[in-house]
Amino acid sequence: MTFAVPDSVRPLRDAVHAFVTERVEPAEDVLHRGGPGAGTVLRALQEEARKEGLWALGHPAELGGGGLPFLDYVYVNEVQGRSEFGQLALGTFTLQDSLMLHEFAGPEQRERFLAPLVRAEIWPSFAMTEPAVSGSDPTQLRTSAVLDGDEWVINGHKWFTTGANRAAYTTVMCRTEPDAPPHLAFSMILVPTDTPGYTIVRDTPVLGLDGGHCEVRYDNVRVPSANLLGPRGQGFVIAQRRLGPGRIFHCMRWLGQAQRAFDLMCRRLHDRSAFGRPLADKQLMRQHVFDSYTEIQSARLLTLHAAQAIDRGEQARVEIGAVKVAGARMLHNVIDRAVQVYGAAGLTPDTPLDRMYRHARAARVYDGPDEVHIDSVGRRILGEYAAGGNWEFGLR
């Protein structure tokens, strides 16, 4: 295991880094404003990425993607993650859903949804969380689906369905087996967003940011029985297969966000003076640099270690849970220090830090709050000792 970017990945990583820093980051103001102008800019960036061989690098090659192994993708995704629009411009924003459909979708579903996803012709969305139920205990989800002839009839109330306001379909976690044990009671069903009864209640801002986190009601929504994704009662299995890689994708991008904040902080320390000396000469400012350096490097090694385990075909639940918590904390801490170094300017839209900071705080909640992952990792490690074994880090 090494921090160095492998020679085989370096040219591609450098090309993605240049694309993000030279073209995506300068376009952020336009993309944040939204509207037709933002759409035009985004489509132009996507077309440039296709022409330059940078499109959908993490998607399997058989789907038309770049086919990068998980470990190699870490090095690319961390520079793509410098901008919140990086994955949109480079065609990887559908990766979680593409991998899920690639594993579980039938032929008709693959043709209707999977191929257009990889080409970024349609947007996906995923509905699991409900406002009336603790998200950390998904066995309590209430949205139900009942088979009526050759149709599923869905009723329920979801929120934080990210991207539903522009998605072509939503993958909905539903209770379909009411008499089964909790982890075998749910299934996944694909619901086109133009289906009658599918109603977007609102786009819920997150810490003041409009990010397409939608609240959706399902009132007697009818879809064909063929829209079932995978076997009945396997909703939890499918959700874990989607969320596991998704969590480490987040961690990869957080490294890029942290690097960007670190760059901004260090340059500010040289450019700004106080009491007749550059801030870089102040010991307390150097403490910010030291703490950020060690946290970024620690999270990076954890991320690479988890990706390596996934490449070996392991579920890597301990590794993913650990890096999800450590990565989110690292991201928040590094951006927080950068804001502190910028002072009043760091609290304004004059730098990217104000948006980055708010996104970073949300990272400790979505895809499972810190507390759930901490408990799970601790329980699994202690379980090894309870069984008479131990946890040898060098062998994991």
Helices and strands as residue ranges (DSSP letters): H 10-19, I 20-24, G 25-27, H 28-33, H 35-51, G 61-63, H 70-80, H 86-89, H 95-104, H 107-109, I 110-114, H 115-118, E 126-127, G 138-140, E 144-148, E 151-162, E 169-175, G 182-184, E 186-192, E 198-203, E 213-224, G 225-227, E 228-229, H 235-271, E 273-274, E 277-278, G 279-281, H 283-311, H 317-342, G 343-347, H 353-362, H 370-386, G 393-395
